[in-house]
Amino acid sequence: MDQHIPYKIYLEEQEMPVNWYNVRADMKNKPAPLLNPGTGKPLSVAELSPIFCEELAKQELDDDTPEIPIPEEIRNFYKMYRPSPLVRAYCLEKKLQTPAHIYYKFEGNNTSGSHKLNSAIAQAYYAKKQGLRGVTTETGAGQWGTALSMACSYFDLDCQVYMVKVSYEQKPFRREVMRTYGAKVTPSPSMETEIGRKINAEFPGTTGSLGCAISEAVEAAVSQEGYRYVLGSVLNQVLLHQSIIGLETKAALDKYGVKADMIIGCAGGGSNLGGLISPFVGQMLRGEADYQIIAVEPASCPSLTRGKYAYDFCDTGKVCPLAKMYTLGSGFIPSANHAGGLRYHGMSSIVSQLYDDGYLQARSVEQTAVFEAAEMFARVEGILPAPESSHAIRVAIDEALRCKETGEAKNIVFGLTGTGYFDMVAYEKYNNREMSDYIPTDEDIAKSLASLPVIPE
Ligand SMILES: *Cc1c(COP(=O)(O)O)cnc(C)c1O
């Protein structure tokens, strides 16, 4: 064992970043702007303000300010669970007999169990500061809804969550955590919104999708006085807030003089990955350093590896602005046997542009291989990982095994975004050997891509 690096590298409280880092400021090719679906023109802060809080609308469109101060109230909340540890995975290295050095940034040490709280608290803060009554949102498996309900109760804001119906029914525990924090949780599609009633009429018995829950939450926000909509991933503002993950990771590595060779993150909507890699990509963009960056996605929902880089709807109901991103089409729904999260059809515009410009690679992995990695990690490192995070574990293990063949002692850093205590139905399937893999066919993907919007000239 490499004695000079502790198992857990903790930063001191006063070493926690005081600014978020906005990687867009260093991007030569800026991410494409959000478009008004009616006019095909980029949206202004004024047009976004009925949907988002004003300060968040400004952050969404700010491509130029590199550092944005983290308000003191948010930093005080962060101090309850941050700085989060960067862990040297000595036990995993030993198990793999690899010369590689593996590090993971652990974001699961809060009640919501994931990195999503980093942005939830920021979004709740700006809503409160604007004098709003509450916020609406959607949640799939429930991590975002849980994080947001915690943040809203801290700032005494009303929180309305549209939860994908299949998860609402199959994941009662997350639902109850949200209710414990005071959120109102509605299964989606519901009969409470126009779009929900429409989808229910069109697809009787549907168990819902994220895209559909987004449409309902947006409708609920714009139709109630003093409410705005908030989103837990994909958006530029969310990646900005999540930059705290990367800034802390870099500070911890710098503290011990370690230079990462490879940085790996799982990619759903791209927020943890974007946040983790931001300061490192910033160095690449400025020509100061080089890293191999790998985004890992499920083979059953492969937006980067098999999607198209195009403007698309962010939601099924087509009420949201259009975003340019790697997408599988807004109607894409992963197959029913998919248990591992990361099921959004599109990808953050920032991550998409960086990928298109060659700053990162993407790899897709099948879920049984993901759970094998999760099991190994749980047994040697002690933490029961979220299925989403386990996509990154899979590729970190694969790369560490490759180092074993080549004899290279690479420094591999990956994001461990959360814990998996609420995902035991998926683990049960895996343990019972009932888990299977499904890879969508080219026809499946072509079919959902056929409904990409036509942008008005
Ligand atoms: C939501 C979530 C993700 C995926 O979301 P991104 O926006 O891609 O980061 C990954 N891991 C965990 C634990 C999550 O809750």
Residues whose N, C-alpha, C, O or C-beta is under 5 A from the ligand:
A	BS01	LIG	G113 S114 Q143 G232 S233 V234 C266 A267 G268 G269 G270 S271 N272 L273 A386 E388 S389 T417 G418
